Amino acid sequence: MEKKELKDLTVSVYERLKKVIEAGDKKKAIGMVAEMEKNKRDFDDSYRQWIDLMLTYISDKLGEDAVYEVHRMNGERALWPRMGWIYGPMSI
C-alpha cells in the first residue's frame, strides 16, 4: 500500500464527507451518506449479535442472576451517568 493510501485511511469519513459537501458534489455526498448508513447498520447488527451471544453464554455458564448483575453494572457505570437525566429521580 502506498503512503498516500495509508494516509487517506486515517482521515475520518466525516472529514471526507465535509470536503465533498464543500466541493458541492451533492451526488457523491448522498452516496457517502448512504454508505455510512449501511456500514453503521451492519456494525450495529453485528454488535447486537455479539451482545446476544455474550449474554446467552453468561446465562448458560453462570446462571441468569449473572446476566442481571451484568445489566446492573452496565446501568451503574455506563447508562446512568450518561442518561440519568432522562429518568429523573428514579433510582437504578
N, C-alpha and C positions, 0 to 999 in steps of 0.2 A: 504494500500500500504506500502511495506517495505521501510526502509530508503535508501537502495541501489537503488531501483526502482525510488524513488524520486530524488536521486542524479543523476541518469542516465538521467532523464528528463531535467536536467539543462545543460547537455553537448550538445553543438550545433551539428547539423547534419554534419557540415563541419569538426569539430574536430573528430567525429566518422569516417567520410569518410577518413580523413588523416590517422587514425590509421589502418584502413582496408587496405589502399594502402601500408602503411609502412610494414604491415604484409605480403604483397604480395598476398592477396586474391583477384585476379582480378575479379572473377565471382561475389563475394559479392559486390565489389566496383561498378561494372557495374550495378548490381541490385539496389544499393543505389542511383546511379545517375538517373536511370530510375524512381525510386520512387520520388526523388526530383523534376524531371521534371514534373511528373504528379501532385504532390502537388502544384507546382508553377502555373501550367496551371489552376488547379481547383481554386486556390486562385485568380488568375488574372481574370478568368471568373466571379467569384463571385463579385469581386471588380468592374468590368465593369458594371455588372447588377445593383449594388448598386449606382454607379455614374449616370447611366441612370435614375434610379428611382428618385434620388435626383433632377437631372436637370429637369425632367418632372414635379415633384412636384412643384419645384420653379416656373417653367413656368406657370403651371396651377394656382397657388395661387397668384403669384406676377407679372406675365407677362414675356414676352420674354426679355424685357430690363433688368430684374433682372438676367437672365441667362448670358447675355452679361457681366454684372458687375461682376458676379462670375468668369467668364473666365478671365476677365481683371485683377482682383485681384490675381488670381492664377498665371497669367503670370508675374505680377509685383513682387509678394512675393516668388514664388517657381521656376518657369521655367526660367525667365530671369537671375536671379543670378547664376543659375547652367549651363544654356545652352546659354547664351547671346553670347558667343564666336562663336557659330555656325552661328548666324545671322549677325555678323559683325556690321557695323554702323547703321543698321536699328533700328528704334525706336519701342517701344511697340505699 
